[in-house]
Amino acid sequence: MSPDNMQLTSVPDDFATCASMMAAADPWLKLGLDYNQCLKAFDGPFKEVFVLKSEAGIMGFVIMQTQGTFKGYIQTICIGAAYRGLGYGTKILEFCEDRISKYSPNIFICVSSFNKDAIRLYTKFGFELVGELKDFVRKGFTELLMRKTVGPIVDYKTGL
């Protein structure tokens, strides 16, 4: 995947397609989040949404938080069912790491404790567990907070 395939978007139609993709997949299915709840993931300040597109349409997307204490937070990664297991998750993580490294030494991500494939991917990519958030999204479920870092925030030399 080249940067040409990842496009910053603020197009409501893209958000609708992406929210539908989320609502039809785990972990959102298992957490009981419907389309409208998934669509709310795109709301709020300081978010960047990038979509991975092919001629056939949206293959996947990522939502990142760019400001605040946890700037460099990957809020959501979703790959369409037909494109899973083909390396697109890793490619999106590489894209995020390149982008986030321009303003932060840290990349944060949360993953549902039952989402073993995602945990494996994030661990392989260099993320480490830093904490557990019990009952964070839904009662009875635990989210794992993970971080990949190249150093502390103080004295970090950004690429900007």
N, C-alpha and C positions, 0 to 999 in steps of 0.2 A: 504494500500500500504506500503510495506516495502522498505528500501533503496535498496534492491536487485532488485526491479522493476524499480528504477530510475537509469539510466546509463549515465555517462558522455560520450559524443560521439563527434568525429570529422570525422565521416564517411560521405562522400559526398552523398551516397545513402540515409542515414537517413535525411540529410538536404533536399534533393529533395522531399522525402515523406512528411516531415514536411511543406515545402513551399507549396506543393499541398494542404495539409490540411488547411493551412492558406487561400490560394487564394479562397477556396471553402466555406469560412465561414465569418460571420460578426465578427468583424467590418471591416475586410479587404475588403469584397465584397462591402459594402456600401461606403467605402472610395475609391473604384475604383482601388485597388492595384491588379495587376496581378501576375502570378506565378513568373516572373523574378524579380519584385519588392519585393515580399515576400522572395525570395531566398537571396536577398541582406541583409536581416535582420541578416543573419548568419555571415556576413563579419565583420572584424575589430578585433583589439587587445583587450585583457582582457575580452573576452566573454567566458562563460561556457554554453554549451548546454547539457541539460539532457533530455532524452526521457523516457517516461513511456511505457514499452513494456509488451505484453502478448504473448502467443503462436501464437495468430492470427496476431500479428504485432504491429505497433506503435499505441498507444491509445491517446497519447498527448505528449506535450513537454513544456519546458521552456527555455528561453534564459536570462541569467543574466550577468550584467556588474560587474566585481569584483574590478575594480580600478577607480581612478579619484575622483573628488569632490562628485559625487553621486554613490560611490561604494556601492554595495548592491541594485542596480537598477534592478528590474525585467522588462526587456525590452518587453518580449512577453510570454504570456501563451496561449496555444491552446489545446483544448480537441477535439478529433475526434467526429463527429456527433453522432455516436452510443454509446458514453460513457458520453455524457453530462447529467447533472442532477442526476448523481450517486455518487457525492461526490469527484470526482477526482480533481476538481479545488481546493477544500479545502485541499486535501492531498498534491497537488503540492505546495500550499502556505505554508503548514506546513513544507514541505521539504526545501523550500527556506528560511524560517525563521530560521530553525535550521542551515542551511549552512551559511547564511549571518551573524548570530549572532556571529560566530567565528571570524569575522573581522570588523564588523560595528554595531553600536547601532541603525542604521536606515535602513529601507527597503523603497524603493521608487517604485512607479508604476504609469504609466499613463493609463488612460482609456478614451475612446471616450465618450463624454457627452450623446450620444444617447444609449449607451450600459448599459441599466438599470439593467439587471441581473448581470453583472460584478460589477457595482457600489454597488449593494446590497451585493454581496459576499464580496467585499473588505471592505466595511463598517462593516459588521458583523465580519470580521476577525480582526478588530481593526485599519484599515487605516483611516486617517482623511484627508480631503481636505486641501491642502496648496496653491493651485493656479490653475488658468485657463490659458491654452495656446491656444489662438485663432489662427486659420489658421496655426496650427503647422504641421500637416501631409498633409492636403489638404485645400485649400481655402473654407471657409464656414463651417468648422467643428472645434469644440473645444475639446481639450484634457484636462482632469482633472489630475493634478499632486496630488498624494496622498502619505502619509507617515505614517509608523508605526514606533514608536521609543520607546526605553527604556532609552534614555538620550542623552546628547550631545557627540560629538566626542572626545573632550578634556577629558582626564583621563579615557576613556572607556577601561576597562580591557577585552581584547580579549580572546577567548578560545584557542588561538594558543600558 
